[in-house]
Amino acid sequence: MEQTQPSQLAQYIPVLMLLVAAIGFAVGVLAISPLLGKYGKRTKAKDTAYECGKDPIGEGGARFSVKFYLVAMLFILFDIEVVFMYPWAVVYRQMLAEHATRNLILGSMVSFLAILFAGYLYALKKKAFDWKS
């Protein structure tokens, strides 16, 4: 007996069903929550902010310097470097054995590091790491 292959479009039916279920769930939860929320009893104590058992005094959040966010963004930028370097380092020997272009493999990582180093030097020149100013 010869089995017939389902059409390509028919293979997407489970994905379409999942998409409809996900959208239906999101819309259903958003539609039902105001209805159910009206039945809950709200008191002043329930509506106040709660943090570690203490009564809230003063402003909710302290303001941070812009330098804090700048250093945080630079940390994320240079931290992503490791995300790209680690898999490359793990398969480096295997890539050398399989590919004839040894210089291209090392050169791509060296150029990547050079661009990051140039960004680091730029950040140093702009005194982005100087917390005191």
C-alpha positions as CSV (number, residue, x, y, z in Angstrom):
1,M,0.0,0.0,0.0
2,E,1.2,3.4,-0.8
3,Q,0.9,6.1,1.8
4,T,0.0,9.6,0.7
5,Q,1.9,12.5,2.1
6,P,-0.3,15.3,3.6
7,S,-0.1,18.5,1.8
8,Q,2.3,21.2,3.1
9,L,-0.6,23.4,4.1
10,A,-2.2,20.6,6.1
11,Q,1.0,20.2,8.1
12,Y,0.5,23.7,9.5
13,I,-3.0,22.9,10.9
14,P,-1.6,22.1,14.4
15,V,0.3,25.4,14.5
16,L,-2.8,27.2,13.5
17,M,-4.8,25.4,16.2
18,L,-2.2,26.4,18.8
19,L,-2.2,30.0,17.6
20,V,-6.0,30.1,17.8
21,A,-5.9,28.6,21.3
22,A,-3.3,31.0,22.5
23,I,-5.1,34.1,21.2
24,G,-8.4,32.7,22.6
25,F,-6.9,32.2,26.0
26,A,-5.4,35.7,26.1
27,V,-8.6,37.4,24.9
28,G,-10.7,35.2,27.3
29,V,-8.5,36.1,30.4
30,L,-8.6,39.8,29.5
31,A,-12.4,39.7,29.1
32,I,-13.2,37.6,32.2
33,S,-10.8,39.4,34.7
34,P,-12.9,42.6,35.0
35,L,-16.0,40.6,35.6
36,L,-14.5,38.5,38.3
37,G,-12.6,41.4,39.7
38,K,-15.8,43.3,40.5
39,Y,-16.8,40.6,43.0
40,G,-13.6,40.9,45.1
41,K,-13.9,42.9,48.3
42,R,-11.4,45.8,48.3
43,T,-10.3,47.4,51.4
44,K,-7.9,50.3,52.1
45,A,-5.4,47.8,53.6
46,K,-5.5,45.6,50.5
47,D,-4.8,48.6,48.3
48,T,-1.8,49.9,50.1
49,A,1.7,49.0,49.0
50,Y,3.3,46.1,51.0
51,E,7.1,45.8,51.4
52,C,8.7,43.5,54.0
53,G,5.9,44.0,56.5
54,K,6.7,47.7,56.9
55,D,4.3,50.6,56.2
56,P,5.2,52.5,53.2
57,I,6.8,55.8,54.1
58,G,8.1,58.3,51.5
59,E,8.6,58.0,47.8
60,G,8.2,54.5,46.3
61,G,11.5,54.2,44.4
62,A,14.8,56.0,44.8
63,R,16.2,57.8,41.7
64,F,19.4,56.4,40.1
65,S,22.0,58.4,38.3
66,V,22.1,58.1,34.5
67,K,25.7,56.8,34.9
68,F,24.2,53.7,36.6
69,Y,22.2,52.9,33.6
70,L,25.0,53.7,31.2
71,V,27.4,51.3,33.0
72,A,24.6,48.7,33.1
73,M,24.1,48.9,29.4
74,L,27.9,48.7,28.8
75,F,28.0,45.6,31.0
76,I,25.3,44.0,29.0
77,L,27.1,44.9,25.8
78,F,30.4,43.4,26.9
79,D,28.7,40.5,28.6
80,I,27.1,39.5,25.3
81,E,30.6,39.1,24.0
82,V,31.0,36.0,26.1
83,V,27.7,34.6,24.7
84,F,29.3,34.7,21.2
85,M,32.8,33.6,22.2
86,Y,31.9,30.6,24.3
87,P,30.3,28.4,21.6
88,W,33.1,29.4,19.2
89,A,35.8,28.4,21.7
90,V,34.0,25.0,22.3
91,V,34.0,24.0,18.7
92,Y,37.3,25.7,17.6
93,R,39.3,22.5,17.3
94,Q,36.6,20.7,15.5
95,M,36.3,23.7,13.0
96,L,40.0,23.6,12.4
97,A,39.9,19.9,11.6
98,E,37.0,20.2,9.2
99,H,37.6,23.5,7.4
100,A,40.5,24.4,5.2
101,T,40.2,28.1,5.9
102,R,42.0,28.1,9.3
103,N,42.9,31.8,9.1
104,L,39.3,32.8,8.4
105,I,38.1,31.0,11.5
106,L,40.5,32.8,13.8
107,G,40.3,36.0,11.9
108,S,36.5,36.3,12.3
109,M,36.9,36.1,16.1
110,V,39.9,38.4,16.2
111,S,37.9,41.0,14.1
112,F,34.9,40.6,16.5
113,L,37.2,41.2,19.5
114,A,38.8,44.2,17.8
115,I,35.4,45.8,17.3
116,L,34.6,45.2,20.9
117,F,37.9,46.5,22.0
118,A,37.4,49.7,20.0
119,G,34.1,50.1,21.7
120,Y,35.7,49.6,25.1
121,L,38.4,52.3,24.2
122,Y,35.6,54.6,23.1
123,A,33.8,54.1,26.4
124,L,37.0,54.8,28.3
125,K,37.7,57.9,26.3
126,K,34.2,59.2,27.0
127,K,34.7,58.4,30.7
128,A,31.7,56.2,30.8
129,F,33.2,54.1,33.5
130,D,33.9,57.1,35.8
131,W,31.4,56.9,38.6
132,K,32.5,60.2,40.3
133,S,31.5,62.6,37.6
